Amino acid sequence: MTSVNDLSGRPPGPWPEHIAALLGGALRRLREEILAVSDDFPGLRVSHYRLLELIPPDGARITDLAEVALMTKQALGQHVDYLQGLGYTESDRLRADRRVRLVRRTARGEEAVAFSRAAIERVEALWADQLGLERYEEFREILRVIGA
């Protein structure tokens, strides 16, 4: 089936150069670099690595994780269920309040977080090489200021 929105035959030309497109391109490249060597963690997307990294060592409530991740409780719960099915997280109901679900990383989840952090460090080193250390540090500082 051919999509009516197929862009593969799009004539060459500039894509939008506005800031959203530029940041989107950088994020796409970051995702590609992280996932390029992630055969040890099948089924995980960059968003899953991010969620795993947000879970503190002692665990967190779904509600609190959803707030930090800027997601709805329902969507976050679906991600947690998916990660639990793959063995990256576990969850329990609190005895004091059975409505509350506490989520923790498993040992496998800890391995995925370590992988993710190492992958991001690798990308940062690659980008620092590409831009030069001074320009890369300036780039990071600009992102800090804009994101504050």
Disulfide bonds with the S-S distance in Angstrom:
none
